[in-house]
Amino acid sequence: MSDYSEWDEYYKNYPLAELGWELGRPRPILVEYVKKGFIPNGKVLDLCCGAGTNVLYLAENGFDVTGIDISKTAIKIAGKKSRLAKAKIDFLCESFVDLSFVDGEFDFVFDMGCFHHVELEDQVKFIMGVHRILRGGGLYMLTCFSYRNGRRWNHFTLQHIMNLFSEFFVIGKVRHYSSLEGDGVVRFFYTVLMEKKL
Ligand SMILES: C[S@@+](CC[C@H](N)C(=O)[O-])C[C@H]1O[C@@H](n2cnc3c(N)ncnc32)[C@H](O)[C@@H]1O
C-alpha cells in the first residue's frame, strides 16, 4: 500500500489560495448537478474533502454529509469552516484505502480530484471500497484529470475510466471540460456520474 502522508505538507505550508485545486467556491459542476436534482438526497460522503469547500456546500443544501481526508491540517481547516457556518458535518481523518464505513451506508459519494491521486497498486481496492459503502443504486461522481492535460499515468481517457469502473458501476452522465483552477492554470477534467451495480 502506498504512503499518502505527504499531502499534509501542502495544507501546512501553503495558504489555501496557493493550492491549485482550491477554487474558494464549490465546484461549478457540483452546483449544477445539485440544482438539476441529479444528486440523490440522503447520506453523502466527500472523499478527499480537503479544506471542505464542496462538503460545506452540500451540507448547506440539505445533504447529510461526511468528509474524509488523509491530511489532519485539511480536516482542521474544514472543521473550523463548518463551525463558523454552523453546518453539521462529520469529519474524519482517514485514508481512502481504509474506508471504515458500513456496507451500503451512503446514497452518494462525491470525488473531486481524489481518484486521480490513488496509486496504481491501490486502484482496485479504492473502487471496490466505494462500491461497498454505496447502497444499491447509489451514485458515485468521479472528477479526474483528462488525457488532454498530456500523457501521464493519472490522466484518463473515457475508455480507461470505463475499463476500470464498468465491472462495478453503470456509467451515466459524462462531461469532458476545461476549468480555470485556483493557481491560474487551465486543466481538463472528466466528470462521470455512475450508479452502483448490485
Ligand atoms: C486535489 S486535492 C482535492 C481536495 C478537494 N476534493 C477539493 O476539491 O478541494 C486531493 C485531496 O486528496 C487528499 N488525499 C490524498 N491522499 C489521500 C488518501 N489516501 N486518503 C484520503 N485523502 C487523501 C489530499 O489531502 C487532498 O486534500
The ligand as an SDF file (V2000), in Angstrom:
LIG
                    3D

 27 29  0  0  0  0  0  0  0  0999 V2000
   -6.5620   17.6310   -5.3710 C   0  0  0  0  0  0  0  0  0  0  0  0
   -6.9620   17.6690   -3.6800 S   0  0  0  0  0  0  0  0  0  0  0  0
   -8.7290   17.8130   -3.7630 C   0  0  0  0  0  0  0  0  0  0  0  0
   -9.3640   18.2910   -2.4910 C   0  0  0  0  0  0  0  0  0  0  0  0
  -10.8800   18.5620   -2.5490 C   0  0  0  0  0  0  0  0  0  0  0  0
  -11.6050   17.4330   -3.0590 N   0  0  0  0  0  0  0  0  0  0  0  0
  -11.1670   19.7980   -3.3530 C   0  0  0  0  0  0  0  0  0  0  0  0
  -11.6780   19.6830   -4.4610 O   0  0  0  0  0  0  0  0  0  0  0  0
  -10.8740   20.8920   -2.8570 O   0  0  0  0  0  0  0  0  0  0  0  0
   -6.6800   15.9850   -3.2130 C   0  0  0  0  0  0  0  0  0  0  0  0
   -7.0270   15.7030   -1.7680 C   0  0  0  0  0  0  0  0  0  0  0  0
   -6.8540   14.2970   -1.5450 O   0  0  0  0  0  0  0  0  0  0  0  0
   -6.3800   14.1200   -0.2250 C   0  0  0  0  0  0  0  0  0  0  0  0
   -5.7910   12.7740   -0.1480 N   0  0  0  0  0  0  0  0  0  0  0  0
   -4.6620   12.3220   -0.7620 C   0  0  0  0  0  0  0  0  0  0  0  0
   -4.4430   11.0260   -0.4720 N   0  0  0  0  0  0  0  0  0  0  0  0
   -5.4670   10.6350    0.3370 C   0  0  0  0  0  0  0  0  0  0  0  0
   -5.8120    9.3950    0.9710 C   0  0  0  0  0  0  0  0  0  0  0  0
   -5.0460    8.3160    0.8800 N   0  0  0  0  0  0  0  0  0  0  0  0
   -6.9530    9.3370    1.6890 N   0  0  0  0  0  0  0  0  0  0  0  0
   -7.7520   10.4400    1.8410 C   0  0  0  0  0  0  0  0  0  0  0  0
   -7.4470   11.6470    1.2890 N   0  0  0  0  0  0  0  0  0  0  0  0
   -6.3350   11.7350    0.5340 C   0  0  0  0  0  0  0  0  0  0  0  0
   -5.3990   15.2580   -0.0580 C   0  0  0  0  0  0  0  0  0  0  0  0
   -5.0650   15.5260    1.2720 O   0  0  0  0  0  0  0  0  0  0  0  0
   -6.1640   16.4000   -0.7460 C   0  0  0  0  0  0  0  0  0  0  0  0
   -6.9700   17.0930    0.1520 O   0  0  0  0  0  0  0  0  0  0  0  0
  1  2  1  0
  2  3  1  0
  2 10  1  0
  3  4  1  0
  4  5  1  0
  5  6  1  0
  5  7  1  0
  7  8  2  0
  7  9  1  0
 10 11  1  0
 11 12  1  0
 11 26  1  0
 12 13  1  0
 13 14  1  0
 13 24  1  0
 14 15  1  0
 14 23  1  0
 15 16  2  0
 16 17  1  0
 17 18  1  0
 17 23  2  0
 18 19  1  0
 18 20  2  0
 20 21  1  0
 21 22  2  0
 22 23  1  0
 24 25  1  0
 24 26  1  0
 26 27  1  0
M  CHG  2   2   1   9  -1
M  END
$$$$
